Amino acid sequence: MSRKIIKISLIVLAVFFLIVYLVVLFGLAPIVNKVTSKFAPEILGCEVNIDDVDVYPAFNGCTVQGIIVGNPEGFNTETAFILDEVTVQVQLTSLTSDTIVVKNVIVDGARVTYEQDLNTANLFTIQKNIEEYVKKLSEGKVVDETPEEDTVAEELTEGSKKLVIENFEFKNAKVDFSAVIMGGKSMTLPIPDIQLKDIGKDEDGGASVSDIIREIFNEIVKSCTNVVSGVGRGLKKAGGAVIGGAKDLGSGTVNVIKDAGSIFGLGGSKEEKKDDEK
């Protein structure tokens, strides 16, 4: 075989693998789009919208832009999460396997809304929705009433494919905190950076999408709750210092100050509440 024929064969082979690479890579966009816009609302129990998904061959990944997660019914604020951009990098060869390996998920500069009413908070309600969905899934009660074409995205949402996320980062985020007792006002607080490693790796063949979302969401809620509880403890101490003087203004004022402590204390742990009662 001449060198010319060998050279042409190598070029054809290279072009072929390039086409395969691009086909597999650009197949990532509908997977991410599907999980974000269709499957996530079913798990979270609230509306989820995205603006766009851009694929970047240079790093085997894509960016999801303009993710907006609404609030469950009964809350006044419009959104629970605003994610301007989420970067997803995958192991391309895993897209055709039973377990999709996600190398990196980077959420940078997210805005979280923590709305506290007299009974609970929006994040706790979403957390409850996730737990209920996972329970239904384990009992086989989740049924897709509108089956679609058998794609990787559809297989993933139906649970036949699993996920492993090697590195998840939630950084430079802030939480907008509002409560009934604050009279419609809110405060913005920084959230400590969160990094999780090897999510789903300990599971047999990876974890389901719902389990992945549950683990990540629980970590975010825990971090936000710690931030908000710190503010609540400060308010309770301040309330205790002025409650004696408030008695002169009437029992109604005293009750408001006491209610402020109990509302802000809802997010804290049992240990924190015991410390506050001492």
C-alpha positions in Angstrom: 0.0 0.0 0.0 1.5 3.3 -1.0 2.1 6.2 1.4 -0.4 8.3 -0.4 -3.2 5.7 0.2 -2.2 5.3 3.8 -2.2 9.1 4.3 -5.7 9.4 2.8 -6.9 6.5 4.9 -5.7 8.2 8.0 -7.3 11.4 7.1 -10.6 9.7 6.4 -10.4 7.8 9.7 -9.6 11.1 11.6 -12.6 12.8 9.9 -14.8 9.9 10.9 -13.8 10.0 14.5 -14.2 13.7 14.6 -17.7 13.4 13.3 -18.5 10.7 15.9 -17.0 12.9 18.6 -19.1 15.9 17.6 -22.3 13.8 17.3 -21.7 12.4 20.8 -20.8 15.7 22.2 -23.7 17.7 20.7 -25.9 14.9 22.0 -25.1 16.3 25.5 -27.2 19.4 25.0 -30.6 17.6 24.7 -29.6 15.4 27.7 -28.9 18.5 29.9 -31.9 20.3 28.5 -34.2 17.4 29.2 -33.1 16.8 32.7 -33.3 20.5 33.5 -36.5 21.5 31.9 -38.6 18.3 32.1 -37.3 16.0 34.9 -36.2 18.6 37.5 -39.7 20.2 37.8 -41.2 16.7 38.5 -38.7 16.2 41.3 -38.7 19.7 42.8 -42.4 20.3 42.5 -42.0 23.8 41.0 -41.4 25.3 37.6 -37.9 25.3 36.1 -36.9 27.3 33.0 -33.7 27.6 31.1 -32.6 30.1 28.5 -30.0 28.1 26.5 -27.5 25.3 26.4 -24.2 26.0 24.6 -21.8 23.1 23.7 -18.0 23.6 24.0 -15.9 20.9 22.3 -12.7 22.3 23.7 -13.5 20.9 27.2 -16.0 18.1 26.4 -18.9 20.0 28.0 -21.5 22.6 27.9 -22.9 25.6 29.8 -26.5 25.9 30.8 -27.5 29.6 30.9 -30.3 31.3 32.7 -31.8 28.6 34.9 -34.7 29.9 37.0 -36.3 27.7 39.6 -39.7 29.0 40.8 -41.2 28.6 44.2 -43.8 26.1 45.4 -47.4 27.5 45.8 -48.0 29.5 48.9 -44.9 31.7 48.8 -44.7 35.3 47.8 -41.3 35.5 46.2 -41.1 34.6 42.5 -38.0 32.3 42.5 -36.1 29.9 44.8 -33.0 29.8 42.6 -31.5 32.0 39.9 -28.5 30.3 38.2 -26.9 32.5 35.5 -24.6 29.9 34.3 -23.8 26.2 35.1 -20.8 24.5 33.5 -21.0 20.8 32.9 -18.1 18.7 31.7 -18.6 15.0 30.9 -16.6 11.9 30.0 -17.8 11.5 26.5 -17.3 7.8 26.3 -19.7 7.3 29.2 -22.7 8.8 27.2 -23.2 5.5 25.5 -22.8 3.4 28.7 -25.2 2.7 31.5 -23.5 5.2 33.8 -22.8 8.7 32.7 -19.7 10.1 34.3 -19.8 13.9 34.8 -16.3 15.2 35.5 -17.4 18.7 36.7 -20.5 20.7 37.5 -19.7 24.3 38.4 -22.4 26.6 39.7 -20.9 30.1 40.0 -22.7 33.1 41.4 -26.1 31.6 42.2 -28.8 33.6 43.9 -31.0 31.7 46.4 -34.2 33.0 48.0 -34.9 31.7 51.5 -38.5 32.8 52.3 -39.7 32.0 55.8 -43.4 32.1 56.7 -45.0 31.3 60.0 -44.8 27.5 59.5 -41.9 26.6 57.1 -39.6 27.9 54.4 -39.7 27.6 50.6 -36.5 25.5 50.6 -37.9 23.1 53.1 -41.0 22.7 51.0 -38.9 21.9 47.9 -36.8 19.5 50.0 -40.0 17.7 51.1 -41.2 17.5 47.4 -37.9 15.8 46.5 -38.2 13.3 49.3 -41.7 12.4 48.3 -40.7 12.0 44.6 -37.8 9.7 45.6 -40.2 7.6 47.7 -42.7 7.3 44.8 -39.9 6.4 42.5 -38.7 3.6 44.8 -42.2 2.3 45.0 -42.7 2.4 41.2 -45.4 5.0 41.4 -43.8 7.5 39.0 -45.1 7.0 35.5 -44.3 9.0 32.4 -47.7 9.5 30.8 -46.2 10.9 27.6 -43.5 8.5 26.5 -41.1 10.0 23.9 -38.5 8.8 21.5 -36.0 6.4 23.0 -33.0 8.7 23.4 -30.2 8.9 26.0 -32.1 11.7 27.7 -35.3 9.7 27.9 -33.4 6.7 29.2 -31.8 8.9 31.8 -35.0 10.5 33.0 -36.7 7.1 33.2 -34.0 5.8 35.5 -32.3 3.2 33.3 -29.2 5.2 33.1 -27.3 6.3 36.2 -25.0 9.3 37.1 -21.7 9.8 38.8 -20.5 13.4 39.4 -16.8 13.5 40.2 -16.7 17.1 41.2 -19.5 19.5 42.1 -18.9 23.2 43.1 -21.4 25.7 44.3 -19.5 29.0 44.8 -19.8 32.7 45.1 -23.5 32.3 45.9 -25.8 34.6 47.9 -29.1 34.0 49.7 -31.8 36.6 49.9 -33.5 36.1 53.2 -37.0 37.2 54.0 -39.5 36.4 56.7 -43.0 37.4 57.7 -41.7 39.2 60.8 -39.4 41.4 58.7 -42.4 43.2 57.3 -41.6 42.6 53.6 -38.0 43.5 53.9 -35.1 41.2 53.1 -31.3 40.9 53.6 -28.7 39.4 51.3 -26.1 37.1 52.8 -23.1 35.2 51.4 -23.3 31.4 51.3 -20.1 29.5 52.0 -18.7 27.7 49.0 -19.8 24.0 48.7 -17.7 21.3 47.1 -18.9 17.7 46.8 -16.8 14.8 45.4 -17.7 11.5 43.7 -21.5 11.8 44.1 -23.1 8.5 43.3 -19.7 6.7 43.1 -20.5 4.5 46.1 -23.8 3.3 44.5 -24.0 0.2 42.3 -23.5 1.6 38.8 -24.1 5.2 39.9 -27.0 7.1 41.3 -30.3 8.1 39.8 -30.9 11.7 38.8 -33.4 12.2 41.6 -30.9 10.9 44.2 -28.2 13.2 42.8 -30.5 16.2 43.0 -31.5 15.3 46.5 -28.0 15.0 47.8 -26.9 18.3 46.2 -30.1 20.2 47.2 -29.8 19.0 50.8 -26.2 20.3 51.1 -27.3 23.7 49.7 -30.3 23.9 52.1 -28.1 23.0 55.0 -25.6 25.7 54.1 -28.4 28.3 53.7 -30.1 27.3 56.9 -26.8 27.7 58.8 -26.4 31.2 57.4 -30.0 32.2 58.2 -30.0 30.5 61.7 -27.0 32.6 62.6 -29.0 35.8 61.8 -31.9 34.3 63.8 -29.8 33.7 66.9 -28.5 37.2 66.8 -32.1 38.6 66.5 -33.2 36.4 69.4 -30.4 37.6 71.6 -31.2 41.2 70.7 -34.9 40.5 71.3 -34.1 39.2 74.8 -32.1 42.3 75.6 -35.0 44.6 74.8 -38.0 42.5 75.8 -38.0 44.0 79.3 -38.4 47.5 77.9 -41.0 46.3 75.4 -43.3 45.3 78.2 -44.0 49.0 78.7 -45.4 49.1 75.2 -47.8 46.3 75.7 -48.0 42.5 75.5 -48.4 42.6 71.7 -44.9 44.0 71.2 -43.5 41.3 73.5 -45.2 38.6 71.5 -43.8 40.0 68.3 -40.3 39.8 69.6 -40.8 36.3 70.9 -42.3 35.2 67.6 -39.3 36.7 65.8 -37.1 34.3 67.7 -39.2 31.3 67.0 -39.6 32.0 63.3 -35.9 32.5 62.8 -35.1 29.5 64.9 -37.1 27.2 62.6 -34.1 26.5 60.4 -31.7 25.7 63.2 -30.8 22.3 64.4 -32.1 20.8 67.7 -28.7 21.4 69.3 -28.7 25.0 68.3 -32.3 25.5 69.7 -31.2 23.9 73.0 -28.2 26.3 73.2 -30.6 29.2 72.7 -32.9 28.0 75.4 -30.2 28.0 78.0 
